[in-house]
């Protein structure tokens, strides 16, 4: 079996877009029609591939294959063979699962770009009609929820059908320039400047640093990527970085002093700053080293400790950190923090009772000690966790 028409992938194209073009170029009634034939052919070649190639376009990407992702890759290699293209050309169009996380959010990877899964659109893929006039394919950028304007044509992506008010989604309509209802997709209005700034950043070299900040901002400010004001608020917030963020933290400190109910050496850090440290991991650039937000937090806490030297009466420098919090500030793992405690680098405010162990969530380390320890080591090696205590 060989496809009569050999469709060449565009480098920035999605796998769904390529397979849809492949089915159209070869005269199939739709992707499902081609998928049924491919399914039969794949199973005759390799019985392990039964069910590895879906007949629904929105399910075809590798990261959606769950435990059978290796079989999905094998199936796509065979599809590439039938299409007369290199397997790598087809696989490069896919989002792949990654072990890297942005905080608690899993990541997917494409061409070395790590993206939180939360940033990918689940339903509805808006389009730029001008792009489709030039090259009929769907760029992967249109699948990103924060990408709302075309950076090439300075116009908003068309998200809603003008006739039926449904979301535009080529995976459902199996058409590039038409809605599922059959109506032609209309051109979007002139781009909003904030949307355009984000679009240019996501299309450029800043994308790797930006994606984590987008998720951190969305969660921290409780605003969805899909909100019409998201780009405006994001651009405004970071146009005043770092001063605005420091002011936020200073206000939190002032409020903590006013509302103090117990000595600070008995007050967990989270009671004052909430999930600040936990959420900062969302701003990761995909590496395990410090990120922009964490560096800003550490710089602020260093000043806080300097302004609150150790005295007879407890102060803000004596706030209590958990092992999880300490790991964030030290840019290392909780296992390393525990070893620092065992080796005497960190002292527990209240040593655990006999026959009990420290839990990662126990608030036992003084902020002052952790910050001083952080300052006593050289800056973190990029893309690596800080190895404070060697394994031997």
C-alpha positions in Angstrom: 0.0 0.0 0.0 1.2 3.5 -0.9 -0.6 6.8 -1.0 -1.0 8.1 -4.5 -0.4 11.7 -3.5 2.6 12.3 -1.2 1.9 15.2 1.1 4.9 17.1 2.4 4.6 18.3 6.0 5.1 22.0 6.9 7.7 22.3 9.8 5.3 24.3 12.0 2.3 22.2 11.2 0.3 20.1 13.7 0.0 16.3 13.2 -3.8 16.7 13.0 -3.4 19.2 10.2 -0.9 17.0 8.3 -3.1 13.9 8.4 -6.2 15.9 7.4 -4.3 17.3 4.3 -3.0 13.8 3.6 -6.6 12.4 3.5 -7.8 15.3 1.4 -4.9 15.0 -1.1 -5.6 11.3 -1.6 -9.4 11.7 -2.2 -10.7 10.2 1.0 -14.2 11.3 2.2 -12.6 12.4 5.5 -9.9 11.6 8.0 -12.1 8.8 9.5 -12.4 7.1 6.1 -8.6 7.1 5.7 -8.1 6.1 9.4 -10.3 3.0 8.9 -8.2 1.8 6.0 -5.0 2.6 7.8 -6.2 0.7 10.8 -6.8 -2.5 8.8 -3.4 -2.1 7.0 -1.5 -1.4 10.2 -3.0 -4.4 12.0 -2.1 -6.8 9.2 1.5 -5.5 9.4 1.8 -5.6 13.2 -1.0 -7.0 15.5 0.4 -4.9 18.4 -0.9 -1.8 16.6 -4.6 -2.7 17.0 -6.2 0.4 18.4 -3.0 2.4 18.2 -4.3 4.7 15.5 -7.6 6.4 16.3 -10.3 7.3 13.8 -10.9 10.7 15.4 -8.7 13.5 14.4 -8.6 15.2 17.8 -7.2 12.1 19.4 -4.3 11.4 17.0 -1.4 13.3 18.7 1.2 11.2 20.5 0.7 12.7 24.0 -3.0 11.8 23.9 -2.2 8.1 23.4 -1.7 7.5 27.2 0.0 4.2 27.9 0.1 3.2 24.2 2.1 6.2 23.1 5.0 3.9 21.9 2.5 2.1 19.6 1.2 5.4 18.3 4.8 6.4 17.4 5.2 3.0 15.6 1.9 3.5 13.7 2.9 7.1 12.7 6.3 5.7 11.4 4.4 3.4 9.1 2.1 6.2 8.0 5.1 8.2 7.1 6.4 5.3 5.1 3.1 5.1 3.1 3.2 8.9 2.6 6.8 8.7 1.2 8.3 11.1 3.8 10.8 10.6 6.6 9.4 9.3 9.9 11.2 12.2 11.7 9.3 14.7 9.6 6.0 13.3 10.8 7.0 12.7 14.5 8.3 16.3 14.7 4.8 17.5 14.2 3.6 15.8 17.4 3.5 17.0 21.0 5.3 14.4 23.1 4.9 13.6 26.8 7.7 14.8 29.1 8.8 13.9 32.6 9.4 17.6 33.3 6.7 19.4 35.2 5.7 23.0 35.8 4.9 22.7 39.5 2.3 20.0 39.6 1.3 20.5 35.9 2.7 17.9 33.4 4.4 19.2 30.3 4.5 18.2 26.7 7.4 18.9 24.3 7.7 19.7 20.6 11.0 20.6 18.9 12.6 21.2 22.3 9.9 23.6 23.5 8.4 22.4 26.8 4.8 23.6 27.3 2.5 23.0 30.3 -0.4 20.8 29.1 -2.7 23.4 30.6 -1.7 25.8 27.9 -2.9 23.6 25.0 -6.5 24.1 23.8 -8.8 21.2 24.4 -11.6 22.3 22.2 -11.8 25.0 19.5 -8.8 26.0 17.4 -9.1 29.6 16.1 -7.5 30.4 12.8 -6.0 33.2 10.7 -7.8 33.3 7.3 -4.9 35.2 5.7 -2.5 32.4 6.7 -4.8 29.8 5.3 -5.0 31.7 2.0 -1.2 31.5 1.7 -0.5 27.9 3.0 -3.4 25.7 3.9 -2.3 24.1 7.2 -2.7 24.7 10.9 0.5 25.9 12.8 1.0 24.5 16.3 0.9 28.1 17.7 -2.9 28.2 17.1 -3.2 25.3 19.6 -1.8 27.5 22.4 -4.5 29.2 24.5 -2.5 32.3 25.0 -1.9 32.8 21.2 -4.9 34.9 20.1 -3.6 37.1 17.3 -1.7 36.3 14.2 1.9 37.7 14.5 2.3 37.6 10.7 -0.9 39.5 9.6 -1.7 41.7 12.7 -5.2 40.4 13.1 -7.1 38.5 15.7 -7.6 34.8 15.1 -11.2 33.9 14.3 -12.6 31.9 17.2 -16.3 31.8 16.6 -18.3 31.0 13.5 -20.3 34.1 12.3 -23.3 31.9 11.3 -23.8 29.3 14.0 -21.8 30.9 16.9 -19.9 27.6 17.4 -16.2 27.5 18.1 -14.0 27.0 15.1 -12.3 23.6 15.2 -10.8 22.1 12.1 -10.5 18.7 13.9 -14.3 18.6 14.1 -15.2 20.1 10.7 -12.3 18.3 8.9 -12.0 21.5 6.9 -9.5 24.4 7.1 -11.6 27.3 5.9 -15.1 26.2 6.9 -17.0 25.7 10.1 -18.6 22.4 10.9 -21.9 24.0 9.9 -20.5 24.6 6.4 -20.2 28.4 6.6 -17.0 30.0 5.4 -14.7 31.3 8.2 -14.6 35.1 8.2 -11.5 37.2 8.7 -10.8 38.4 12.2 -10.6 42.1 13.2 -7.3 44.0 13.7 -5.2 42.6 16.4 -5.4 43.8 20.0 -1.9 45.1 20.9 -1.5 43.1 24.0 -2.6 39.9 22.2 -0.1 40.7 19.4 2.7 41.2 21.9 2.1 37.8 23.4 1.8 36.2 20.0 5.1 37.7 18.9 6.8 36.4 22.1 5.3 32.9 21.7 6.5 32.8 18.1 10.0 33.9 18.9 12.9 32.9 21.1 11.2 34.0 24.3 8.6 31.2 24.2 10.5 28.8 26.5 10.8 31.5 29.2 7.2 32.7 28.7 5.1 29.6 28.9 5.8 29.0 32.6 5.1 32.7 33.5 1.8 32.5 31.6 0.7 29.6 33.8 2.0 31.2 37.0 0.2 34.4 36.3 -3.0 32.7 35.3 -3.1 30.7 38.5 -1.8 33.4 40.8 -4.3 36.0 39.5 -7.1 33.5 39.1 -7.7 34.5 35.5 -8.2 32.1 32.6 -6.1 32.2 29.4 -9.4 32.4 27.6 -10.5 35.6 29.3 -10.6 38.5 26.9 -8.5 40.6 29.3 -5.8 38.0 30.0 -3.2 39.4 27.6 -3.8 43.0 28.7 -3.4 42.1 32.3 -0.4 39.9 31.7 1.5 42.6 29.7 0.6 45.3 32.2 1.7 43.2 35.1 5.1 42.3 33.7 5.7 45.8 32.3 6.1 46.8 35.9 8.2 43.8 36.9 10.0 43.6 39.3 8.7 46.6 41.3 5.1 45.5 41.3 5.9 42.0 42.6 8.1 43.4 45.4 5.3 45.8 46.4 2.9 42.8 46.6 5.2 40.9 48.9 5.9 44.0 51.0 2.1 44.5 51.5 1.8 40.8 52.6 4.6 41.4 55.2 2.9 44.5 56.5 -0.4 42.8 56.8 1.2 39.8 58.6 2.6 42.2 61.3 -0.7 43.9 61.8 -2.6 40.5 62.0 0.0 38.7 64.1 -1.6 36.3 66.5 1.4 34.2 67.7 5.2 34.6 67.8 6.8 34.4 64.3 9.0 31.5 65.4 5.8 29.5 65.8 4.2 30.8 62.6 4.4 28.8 59.4 5.7 30.6 56.3 2.6 29.6 54.5 0.3 31.3 57.0 1.9 34.6 55.9 2.8 34.1 52.2 0.3 31.3 51.3 1.3 29.1 48.4 3.9 31.6 47.1 6.8 29.1 47.0 4.7 26.2 45.7 3.2 28.3 42.9 6.6 29.8 42.0 7.5 26.3 40.5 4.9 27.0 37.8 7.1 29.7 36.3 9.7 27.1 35.4 11.5 27.3 32.0 11.4 23.5 31.8 14.7 23.2 33.7 15.1 22.2 37.3 17.0 25.4 38.2 15.7 28.6 39.6 13.3 30.7 37.5 12.5 34.4 37.3 9.8 34.3 39.9 11.9 32.2 42.4 14.9 34.5 42.0 12.7 37.5 42.8 11.3 35.7 45.8 14.7 34.7 47.1 16.0 38.3 46.6 13.1 39.6 48.6 13.5 37.1 51.4 17.2 37.8 51.7 16.4 41.5 52.3 13.6 40.5 54.7 16.1 38.4 56.8 18.7 41.2 56.6 16.1 43.7 57.9 15.1 41.3 60.7 18.3 40.1 62.3 18.2 37.5 65.0 17.1 39.0 68.3 15.8 38.0 71.7 12.3 38.4 70.5 11.2 36.5 67.3 10.7 38.4 64.1 9.8 37.6 60.5 13.2 36.0 59.9 12.1 33.2 62.2 9.1 32.1 60.2 8.9 28.3 59.9 9.5 26.5 56.6 8.5 23.0 55.6 10.9 20.6 53.8 8.9 21.3 50.6 9.4 25.1 51.0 13.1 24.8 51.9 13.6 22.7 48.7 12.2 25.5 46.6 14.4 28.1 48.2 17.5 25.9 47.9 16.7 24.8 44.4 17.0 21.2 45.4 14.9 18.1 46.3 13.2 17.3 49.6 15.6 14.3 49.9 18.6 16.7 49.8 16.9 18.9 52.4 16.5 15.9 54.7 20.2 15.1 54.2 21.1 18.7 55.1 19.1 18.2 58.3 20.8 14.9 59.1 24.3 16.3 58.4 23.6 19.3 60.7 23.4 22.0 58.1 19.8 22.7 59.1 18.4 22.5 62.6 14.8 21.7 63.3 12.9 24.2 65.5 11.2 21.2 67.1 13.1 17.9 66.6 10.8 15.0 65.8 9.7 12.7 68.7 11.4 9.4 69.2 10.6 6.8 66.5 9.0 9.4 64.2 10.4 11.1 61.0 10.1 14.5 59.6 7.3 14.8 57.0 7.8 17.0 53.9 4.9 19.2 55.1 6.2 19.7 58.7 7.0 23.3 59.4 10.3 22.9 61.3 13.1 25.0 59.6 13.7 28.6 60.3 13.5 30.9 57.3 16.7 32.6 58.5 18.7 29.4 58.4 17.5 28.3 55.0 18.2 31.7 53.5 21.7 31.9 55.0 22.4 28.4 53.7 21.2 29.3 50.3 23.6 32.3 50.3 26.5 30.2 51.4 26.5 28.1 48.2 27.5 29.1 44.7 24.6 29.9 42.3 22.7 26.9 41.0 24.0 25.1 37.9 21.6 25.7 35.0 19.2 22.8 34.3 20.2 20.9 37.5 19.1 20.7 41.1 21.6 21.9 43.6 23.6 19.0 45.0 24.3 20.3 48.5 25.3 17.0 50.0 27.2 14.4 47.9 25.6 10.9 47.7 28.6 9.2 49.5 
